[in-house]
Amino acid sequence: MTDDETRALVMDMYRAYREGDARRIADILDDEIDWVIYGPVEVFPFEGSRKGKVAVLNVLASIAKDYRLERYQNEVVIVEDDRAAVLSDVTFVQRSSDRKLRFRLVNFLRFRNGRLVEFREFADTFDVVEQALGQFIELPQAPPA
């Protein structure tokens, strides 16, 4: 794939996500996609590793069930051949508490034959967990050196 083809797919995919267009997202996902959102599954059950389009669509539905997307702004998009890295500033509203969670995400994507075959997502999960819980997490003091 060329850089322009990959960039067009990336922009289309994020636009579809912002617009809640599940059908368009499904069209972009490869049937055997390898999908990982890194983070604590005890707090965010939709995080973790998934294989296949159906599993990923279920994850996206789970996110939408618990969180309403308020803002998803791509700040940096870097494309090279069939790969892309995307830094985004996002705001979700937790449906159970109406609490806003604002944070940055980094996604690493790989495409093949016009389909997304690999997805990796990273965030400052400590910060996101504190926002989701609505409180600071008290940590034990480190012993003096």
GIZICOR-V590835 format. One record per helix or strand of 2 or more residues. SS is the DSSP state (H for helix, E for strand). FROM is the first residue (numbers start at 1). TO is the last residue. If there is no record, write none. Layout:
<<SS	FROM	TO> <SS	FROM	TO>>
This chain:
<<H	3	19> <H	22	28> <E	29	37> <E	48	51> <H	53	66> <E	67	80> <E	83	94> <E	99	112> <E	115	123> <H	125	133>>
